[in-house]
């Protein structure tokens, strides 16, 4: 079993874990929009706030090192691309925006159970289309719930190949193709099993959300986010 | 009249491989029918056809006011809820059962399968035996007339097998009709009413365990030599 899975719920008892998922979803949306629209100093404020939130959630960044490498590569590309097309400040702002959005996404997924994420999405979408809300939230919940299975499969394939003394560096392309083929093969078999299991439990592709209720601490958290956003706007 | 009647059931995969070939049998109310056979003999395909997940190539399946609940071999494929109680409620929510009834039924099934203390626990953190009990609970809560279990002892340690076997025997004593697919006859055969052995998609033997088990070796199912009588074929202390 994968020990820690990036972008997936981790059970813990922090204030952020207990927070209403709708507040977390709204916080992510508000901060992301603000981040995109504002200049470097404001982006730094939002970025700092995201770091505080991540600390509060006890995000185990060091355990995600392997999975997060790809974001550092992307961050580097963003920096170089923006520096080449604009100036240093714009490049730094873009990198702050990118890592803040990744960090906020990580915190949301790490502290919110898939079912709660789906319920929050259902709540947001039901203002526009209740039918679509049921469909989309069910898809989100299932996708999130099965992420650990994907990581487990990849880890299993990797370890099994290592146990048979495979050296990826010897023939990297052949290794990559064969690794992907084996992993996808397993995933397809599992996907078929899961779809049959869902069908046998009368799953119709839609879900009813969990009932959620705002508490005082949720409103307090929303007020803090609103204050930080206002501060970023004023700067 | 039989609860379930299967006549000349056939199933062919798209690559032309025949998984079931003219399979005919019936199941009576309250019966525990153990289905066994070597790998690829068609046991799992048979259960999936009965559940309606695979469309048979031929033959008929007649139910008498019957629904089948299927427990899959791999519990991880079946568990979708974020807590034990939420997972058990999943099927009922899909059937649009009123919330109050869902709560009552979920609690009742959790009590029956000793899962109450795990109600809020995340399914991923359960042991193998507990996960298997959870998958049985998730199906049982939908109140099926027939409970079909696909290799319920697979990958379980000794305590895990005991946990699951105890519950299967309890369900049989409560009058549930059970179809149990396994190749580990020594764990459960003492509790069976009938044994069905399958070989290459066909029924090789069907009848009381004493009679049908004589064909076990020929069908690729091993019965430990030290277990001379059918009564010994259980892992429960009697």
Interface residues (C-beta under 8 A of the other chain):
Chain A: X1 X9 X11 X113 X114 X115 X116 X141 X142 X145 X148 X149 X190 X193 X194 X196 X197 X198 X199 X200 X201 X202 X203 X204 X207 X208
Chain B: X48 X51 X53 X69 X70 X72 X74 X76 X77 X78 X80 X81 X82 X86 X90 X91 X93 X94 X95 X122 X124 X125 X138 X139 X142
